[in-house]
Every structure is written in structure tokens, then in C-alpha cells.
Amino acid sequence: MGNVITLARLQFAVTTVYHFFFVPLTIGLALLLAIMESFYVKTKDEKYKHMTKFWGKLFLINFAMGVVTGLVQEFQFGMNWSNYSRYVGDIFGVPLAIEALLAFFLESTFLGIWIFGWDKVSKKIHLASIWIVALSTMLSAFWILTANSFMHEPVGYVINNGRAELDSFSKVLGNSHLWVQFPHTIFAAMATGGFFVLGISAYHLAKKNKEEWVKSSLKIGIVTALISTILVAGAGDAQGKYLVKHLPMKMAAAEALWDSKDPAPLSIVSIVDEKNKKNTFEIAIPKLLSFMSYNSFSGKVEGLNDIQARYEKQYGAGNYIPPVTLSFYTFRAMVGSGVMMLLLALLAVFFYKKGKIEDKKGFLKILTIAIVLPYIANSTGWILTESSRTPWIVFGLLKLDQAISPTVSASYVLTSLIVFTLLYSILMVIDVILMFKFAKESPLKVEAGKSEAKGNKEGSLWI
């Protein structure tokens, strides 16, 4: 049973992380496309139309990959986690159904209008379609996170005939965990879109492409990157304070804090000995964790050992401590990437204000490489969020070993894991090749080369 659980969790982790490469960029870039086209409709400046079409092509590649990689996600609940589906399907299935039937259908329908509607519908209707797409991507994230937040803090349910049933949909929507998780996710998506636009614009500037659409894209990327990283930091701070109070085990694991302390230090680097439940080496800043938790240099932060003892009394015998080393270092990878993004955004603003950014070829190359930073932050943040809930799949209600399908075999899961990993790896390679190919092109050159067939190809975004 242990091997089956490990393999099933690994399979879900692999497919989810692959899928989550594409989701934040879809959300962030859709919003930027809506802003760019708004500038075009308002100013009638053709450079904004060129920008919208250029970034729109990259958006479509990313969107298509996101749909393909997301198709298998929900099937795993029935195949590998059937006991979970039986136990909470009455609740968990509701937001997922709304996401598919409302948000995704709305997003897909108006995306079709936007793709094929250039010069076929009025500018205002075309603009409205991309705004609906942008808002629908956020709405889709909202419903997914509604389901996910129930797994972290179950509310609005009753236990009936050995399963959780929906009792109050308003409580599910009002889940306090959702309202700290959702802003953090959306702001992170904005940061992903901002650094994507900033990095590719910097690439073009480094290649001496100084067309107006490049300069305007760079400016939009800089502004978005700066604002979004500040918002992510603020939302992350609020979420951290929330976890200290409501889900202390997650925060204690993220900080590798074994014993409760007042004031509590913030560990920068630790060598974690999970077997003996201690850190064999640690570099920490005194009192800083208490300050981050309570805005005060005094305040008790519960440790893993104390929470474990409390959970044993509450839930019975068992190990309630999640994988501490994984939680500790994924948290630092997420925060470290965020700090680097903020510093780069501030430097970009500084050089742009000085009018020197076009001459900083080395810095422009760094900005191009920095496209990977939000992906690192998003992936490690998601791993931290889910792994630090162990051993629960629904906190306080259902453990992982109770949620696995009773008839699934380790060989079956291993085979599907290998197949999914290979297929997703191939898709990722294709995505990178396509992105790199089209990111290097200038929309002005593309349009000039296809001006003869304007009526046919411009209407379909050159596809």
C-alpha cells in the first residue's frame, strides 16, 4: 500500500506541476493582452495592435499546452484516489463542475471570437472578448482554489453515511483559506506574465531591435513586474500570518521549527534531521519569525513537536509531521525567487528612468534569463502548499492512506507515471521550441511578409 500511495502522489505531483507551468502565464498574459488592446482601441496607435498580436500568438501556444496537460488532472481522482472521490465528491465536485461549465467554456468561447474576430467584429466587441477571457481565467483559478482550500480547511459540510456532504455552499465560498490563497495566486500569475513580457522584450532590445512595440512592451513588462512582485510579497505575508494561526503545522514545517519558541528565530539555512526531529546545523536571524508572524519581535510560534503532541490527542496516534526538508527548502526557493524578481524589477525601473536600459546589454540578458524565476517560485510554492498537508488529503477528515483506490496496483500507477512523464516532457520540449521560435520574430516583419493575404490571415492572427 505504501508504494502505491507514494507512486500515486508522485504521479499527481508530476502532472500537476507540468500543468502549472502554463496556468500562471495564461492568467497573467491574458490580462496584459487585454490592457494592450485597450491602449490600441483608445489611442488607435498601430504599435499596440502589433504588440497584442505578437504576445497573443505566444499566449495561444501556452493556452493550448495548458489545456492538453490539464485534461488528465481530474481523471486521477477516479482512477488513483477513488476513496477520496467517494468521501468528498459531493463537495469537491461542485466547484470543479462550475469551473468547467462556466469559467472554462466562457474562456474558450470568447477566445475563439478574439482569435478569429480581427477585422470581423467591431473593435469594442473584440476588446470585450479578450477582457472576458482574462476575467474568465481568474474565475477558473477561483473555482479550482475553492476546491483546493476545502482540502486545507474543510468547511460547509456534514458527515452523513460515512461521507462528507455539502451543507453550506456559502461557507465553502467564504472559506478564509481561499481568500488568502486566491490573491497570492493571481498576483503570482501577474508576475509570471510581467516577467515573460519583460524578458522577451529585453531579448529583442539586446538584439538591437528598437522598434516602438518592443520599447512599449518593455515598459509594460517593467511596470507589471514591479507592481505584481510587491503585491505577491504583501499577499504572501498575509498568507504566512494566517498559516501561523490556522494551520501552524504547515508553517512550522516550512521553517523547520521543531520546538515552540517565543521569540522565534527565522532560519536561513538548516540541515534537517527528520529522524531525530532536530536541526543539526542552522543559521538563523533572532526574533525575525515572530516579527513576520505577529509584526512584533515577541510572540510564540508553535514548533512541530508540540503540534504533533496536540494532534495525537485530537486525532489519535500517528505521525502528523509533513516532510520537513522538502517544505523548508521549497519555501526558501519560492521566497528567494520572489526576492530576486523584486530586485530585478527595481533595477529595471532605475535603468529605465535613467534612459540607460537599452545600453545595458548584460542586464538585458539577465532579464531574459529571469523569465524562469516566476516558474521556480510557482512550482516550489505549489509543492510546498500540497506536501506540507501530509499526512492529510483533507485536513482533519481524511488521510492519504484512506483516500487511495483500493484496487489500484503499484505496477499500474508506475506504468502510467512513466507514460505521463514522457508525454509531458515531449510536450514541454515542443512548447519551448515553439515559444522560442515565435518569440524571436518581430510582428512588423511577419505582417510585412504576409501583407498580400491580409484579408485571410490577419483575421486568424496569421495562423
Secondary structure, DSSP 8 states (H G I E B T S, - for coil): -HHHHHHHHHHHHHHHHHHHTTHHHHHHHHHHHHHHHHHHHHH--HHHHHHHHHHHHHHHHHHHHHHHHHTTTTHHHHHT-HHHHHHHHHHHHHHHHHIIIIIIHHHHHHHHHHHH-TTTS-HHHHHHHHHHHHHHHHHHHHHHHHHHHHHHS--SEEEETTEEEE--HHHHHT-TTHHHHHHHHHHHHHHHHHHHHHHHHHHHHHTT---HHHHHHHHHHHHHHHHHHHHHHHHHHHHHHHHHHH-HHHHHHHTT--S-BSS--EEEEEEEETTTTEEEEEEEETTHHHHHHHSSS---B--HHHHHHHHHHHH-SS-----HHHHHHHHHHHHHHHHHHHHHHHHHHHHHHHT-GGG-HHHHHHHHHTTHHHHHHHHHHHHHHHHTTTTEEETTTEEHHHHS-SS--HHHHHHHHHHHHHHHHHHHHHHHHHHHHHHTS-HHHHHHHTGGGHHHHGGGTT-
